[in-house]
Amino acid sequence: MKRWRSGWLRWAAVLFVTTGLLAPFLANDVPLVARIGGTWRFPAVADCFGVPTAGPGDLSWKQWWSRLSPDGDDFAWMPPWPYGPQETDPERRAAPPSWSHPLGNDDTGRDVLARIVHGAGTAVRIGGAAVLLAGAVGTLLGLLAGRRRGVVDFLVLRLLEVFLCFPSLLFVLFATAFFGTSSGALVLVLASLLWTGFTRVVRGELLSLRERDFVLVARGLGVGEWRLVLRHLLPQLRSQIGVTAAFAFAAAVIAESTLTFLGLGPQAPSSWGAMLQQGKQMAPLGAWHLWLFPALAIVLVVGGCHTIADRLRNRPA
């Protein structure tokens, strides 16, 4: 049973990351592949890189696709969910869930499911990049502090104290106000907040491992210092670093959603925090689905990250 749960959790994490990375190919109102007059075009690929392409003539891609003749030479292959995060339908403003739109529509007629999928992409790109950057910097500083000791350890500890003395939310709000609200700036701000966890964990574990028998034997055999760290000590820290990364990603998702909820985050096409803000405004009008589904997405992702961290923590070394 425990093995089944671990396998299910692993596949759920893979599904979430894949959905986020491939969001433009899963939910979009432009074709994945289109052939127009013998010319092949890939609008979804261009949209993935933030370069929207105009539809044929005066039509949108969706209008052109709906008018295609089955016997014609022109061809289009739409995504599995043929609704875009910015595609509006004035006739379905704040419409509740239905068979055609399982999660309903927002106050401008946009499909909520498409926005949830693209919100996962925003969370994966910003949160994943922040965790990778924080993990690289924090692990490197932890290795230096744990192995060099002396002045290097003293400087790293003082730097840790400086960053840890600020409340997390106030630090993020101040930093975004100073550096701007672009996605790149938010990644740097979150990384500067999250690296401390990696440094503390790596430094503490190295201090406990440095006197183990296998380390003393390796030194006696003439193994170099950095080879000892990279080939023998760092692999021992995989579970601890994984636990820290899972907690850090959950914190990054919460921070990004909080900033966009307050209107201070990046102007992404879709963000769960922005959807929550919209749901808050529409809640008095009975549009319960506009706040419920993005809130569930945040809760499931954050809860999943904590569950993964718990599984990694209990994994034998």
N, C-alpha and C positions, 0 to 999 in steps of 0.2 A: 504493500500500500504506500509506504513512504517513497519507494522508488518510483511508483507511478506518479505521485504528486510532484516529485522533482522533475520528471520528464515533462509533465504537463506545464509546469512553471517555465521550464526552459523554452518550450515551443511557444508559449504565450509571449515571452520576451522577444523571441525572434520575430513573431508575427507583428508585434507593436513596432519594432525598429524597421522592419520591412515595409509596413504600411506607411510609416512616416517618411522614409526615404523615397518610396515610389508613389507618394500621394498624387502627383500630377498625372500619373499613368493609371490610377485606380478610380479617381473621381474627377471628371473634367468635362467641360462642354465643348472641347475641341478634339478632333480625331487623333488617335495614335498614329495612324498612317492614312494618307489621302492621295489619290491619283486624280489629277485634274488635267484634262487634255493631253494625257500621256506623260505628264510631269509628276513625279513623286514628291510629296511634302510630308513633313513630320511636325505638325503643330505642337503636339504634347511635349516633344523633346525641347523645342524652343521655349515653351512655357515653363519647363523645368528649370531653365537657366534665366528666367525672368525676362524673356524676350517675346512678348505676345505677337502673334501673327494675325493679320487681318484675313477675314474670310474671302472667298471668291466673289468678285464684283461688289455689289452693295449689300450682300447678305452676310450674316454671321455664319460661323461654321455649323452651328446647330440647325439654322434654317436651310442651309445648302444640303446638309446631310438628310434632313427630313424630306427634301424634294428629289432626292436621287431616284432615277429609274432603275428597276432591277435589271433591265436589258441594256442599260447604257454602258459606256466604256469607263465612265468615272466611278470611283470606288472610295469608300471611307470605312475605317474600322474604329469605332468609338470605344472609349474605356468601359470597364465593367459597370460603373455607375456613371451614366452620361449626364451628370449635373456638375457645374462648376461652383466653386465657393463664392464667386461674385456674380453668378448668373441670377437675375431677378425675374420673378413672375408676379406682376401686379395683381393678378387674380387670386393669388394664394398668400397674401400678406397675413402674417401671424396665424397661418392655418395650422390646426393640430395635426398630429400624426395620422397618416392614412396609408393605404396599400402602395400608392405611387411614391409617397414620401414618408418612410417609416418613422422618422424623427421629427416630421413637421417642417414648417418654414418659418423664417424670422419675419420681422416687421416690414422688410422690403421684398419679401418673397424668395429669399435665398434658401436653398436646401440645407437643413441643419446637419444631415449626415455628411454631406460633402464638406461642410465647414469643420466638422469634428475630425474627419480624415486629414484635412490640410492643417488643422490645429495640432494633430499628432506630428506632422512634418515639422512645424515650427518648434515643438518641444524637443524633437530628436535633434534637429540641427543646432539649436542654441544650447540646450542642455548637454547634448553629447560633446559638442566642441568645447564647452566650458569644462566639463569633467576631464576630457583628454588633456587639455592644456594644464589644468590644475594638477592632474595626476603626474604629468611629466615633470613639471616644476617642483611640486611637493616631494615626489619620490627622489629626485636628484638632490634636493637640499637635505632630505632626511638621510640619504646615503652619505653625503659629505659630513653632516653633523655626527652621525653614528660611528663613522670610521675614522675621521680625522681627529675628532675631539678638540681640545684646546681652544684656540682663538676662533676657529671655524664654528665649533659647537656653540661657543658663547655668542657669536654674532647671529647665528641662526635662531637661537633661543630668544635673543632680544627682539629680532624681527618678528618672531611668532607673537611675542607679547604685545608688540605694537598693533598688529592686525587683530588680535583677539580682544583687545580692550574696547573695540567699537561694537555696539549692538548691530547685529546682522542687517536688519531691515533699514535702520538709519544709515548704515554704511552704503547699502545699495542705492537708497534714494539720493544720498548726497553725490555718490559717484556718477549716477546716471544724469543728474542735473548738471554735473560739471563736464562730463565727457560726451553727452548727447544720448540720443535714444536709438541709434542705429543698431542693427543686429551684431555687428562686429564689436561695437563699444560695450554692448551688454555681455557678450561672451568674455571680454577682458575683465569686466567688473565682477562677473560671477566667478571667474577663475581666480581673481585676486582674493575673493572671499573663501573659496573652497580649498585652496592649496594647503592651508594650515593643517587640515585633518590628515592629509597624506603624509606631511612632514612629521607630525607627532607620532603617527603609527609606525612609519618606517624607522625613525630614529629609536623609538622605544624597543621595537623588536630586534634591531641590530645590537643594541646594548645587552639584550638578554641572550643573543646568540653568539656573541664574540668570544665567550669562554667555553662554548660547548666542545665536546671531545672531537667531533669531526673537523671543527675549525682549527683546533690545536694540531691535529694530525696533518691537515693540509698545509699549515704553516711549516711544520717540521719537514715536509716533503719539498719545500721550496716553492710552493704555489704563490704567485704574485698577488699583491694586495687587491688590485682591481679585478683580477680573474677570480679570486676567492669571493669577492662581493657579487660579481655578476653571474658567475657560474654555480656557486654553491649557496650563497646567502639569499640573494634576491628571489630565487625560485621558492624558498621557504616562506616567502611573504605573500604568495599569490592570493591566498584566502583573505588575509588581512587587508590587502590592497583592494580586492574585489568587494569586500564588505564596505570599505570606505567609499569606493566608487558608487555603489548602489545607493548609499545614503546621500552622497553628493548629488547624484542625478535627481533624486527625489527633491532635495532642497532647491536645485536649479529649476525644476518644473514649477515648484511653488513660488519661487522668486519671480520667474518670468510671468506667470499668471497674475501675481499680485501687481506687478508693475503695469501690465497691460490693462488690468482691471481699474487701476488708478489713472490710466491715460498717460503713463510715463514710459511705456515700453515701446519697442520697435513697431513701426506701422506695417506689420505683416498682413498678408491677405486674410489670414484667419488665425486667431489665437483663442485658446480656451478662456483666458482672462477677459478678453474683449467680449466674448460671447456671454460670459457671466454678467458683465456690466450691462449689456443689452437686455439680458433676461431680468436683471434687477429693475430696469426701467419699465419693462413690459409686464412684470409680475402683477401689479394692481389690476391689469386688464384681463387677467386670467390666462396669460400665455405661459403656463407652467413648464412647458417643454423647452423653453428658451434658456432656463437656468438649470433645469434638472439634468439634462444630458451632458453639458460641459462639466457640471459639478461631478457627475458620476465618472466621467473620463479622468478628471484630476484625481479623484479618490482611488480609482482602480489602479492608475499608474503609480501613484505614491505608495499605496498599499502593496502593490506588486514588488516595488523596489525594496521595501522593508522586509517582505517575505523572502526575497532572494538573499538579502543580507543575512537574515536569520539562518537560511539553509547553508550559506557559505561559512558562517561562524561555527556551525555545528559539524562541518565537514572535518574528518580527521586529517591531520597534516601528512 
